């Protein structure tokens, strides 16, 4: 299981590059599950399928079980 810092660094890079507008994870929460849950805020013209696939690709090496939600869509597990 990756630390919050590792996940934060990976996702902040995507914010800086303009791939996503923002994100929220369950890491660091007192009631966190063992699985990583990430909610992504897409950029205005972001392709949600492409963004979800990219996030899963970036985070899967950091954590075995990743669930990604883009905006208000249903969660997708990797």
N, C-alpha and C positions, 0 to 999 in steps of 0.2 A: 504494500500500500504506500503510495507516494505521499509526501508531506504536502501541507497546504502551500508552502513556499514554492515547491516544484510545479504544482498545478497552476498557481497564481502567475508564475513567471511565463509558463507556456501560453496561458490565455491572454496575459497582458501584451505579449508580443503580437498576437493576432489583433488586439485592439489598436496598438500602435500602427500596425500595417493597414488598418482600415478594413479588415476582413469581417470583424464583428464590432458592434457598438458598445457592448458590455456583457457581463456575465455574473452569475451568482452560483456558488457551490454549497454543498452541505458540509464541506470540510471546515473544521473549526467550531462547528455547532456542538453544544453539549450533548444533544440527542442524536448525533450523526449515526447513520447506518454504516456498516462496513463497506457498502457499495458507494461509489462516487456518483453523485447526482449533480448535473450541471444544467443550468438554465441560461441560454444564450439570447442576448438581444441582438437581432440582426441589424445590419446597416439598412438604410432606406431602400436600396435596390438589391439587397442580398438574396441570393438563391438559397432557400432554406435547406433543400436536399444537399446541395454542395457544401454548405456550411456545416450541417450535421455530420456528413461523411468526413470532412476535414477535421472537425473537433474529435470525433471518434478515433481517427488516425493519429492525431497528436497525443491524445490522452491514454489510449489503450496500452502503449508501452509503459506508462507510469502507474497504471492501476488495472487489475484483472477484470473488474466489473464496473463498467461505465454506462450511465444512463444520461442521454442528452435530450433536452427539450429546447427547441428553437421558438422563441416567442411564446405563444399560448397553445401550441400544438401538443399532441399526445407524446409522452416520452418514448424514446427509442433506445433499446439496450444494445450494447455491443458485446 
